[in-house]
Amino acid sequence: MIVEERNYLLVPGGAGRYLDAWYRLGRGPQVAHLGEPLGVYTVEVGDLNTLVYLWSFTDQADRANRRAGLAADAGFAVFRGEVRSLLVSQTNRVLVPAEPPEGST
């Protein structure tokens, strides 16, 4: 399993508006293509006005296939258009399991 961490830095005060749009327009298409998120978080200490989404995938190929389906979804395009003006920046990371060194278990 791999986990994708997607961080969206929003304009000041934009988190509530983004989440409102996500629940109305974006969540349905995302869950249909990606499955339920592992979590959706706001940042309380550090880069404020940031939303963090965690998504689980079997591997990079699974991620690529599911993300391609989402990118082609017309309903998700409507959501992207709704929130584009709220975005300052986006960063993504793919997290892989930390395997114990050989012989350490």
Number of C-alpha atoms within 10 A of each C-alpha: 11 16 21 19 18 17 20 20 21 24 16 12 11 19 20 13 13 23 16 13 17 19 11 11 18 21 18 16 20 21 13 13 16 20 15 14 15 12 11 14 11 16 13 9 6 7 11 15 19 22 21 17 17 19 19 20 17 10 13 14 10 15 19 12 13 17 15 12 15 19 16 10 15 11 15 19 15 13 19 16 9 16 18 11 12 17 17 14 11 13 10 13 11 16 13 11 8 6 6 8 7 6 5 5 5
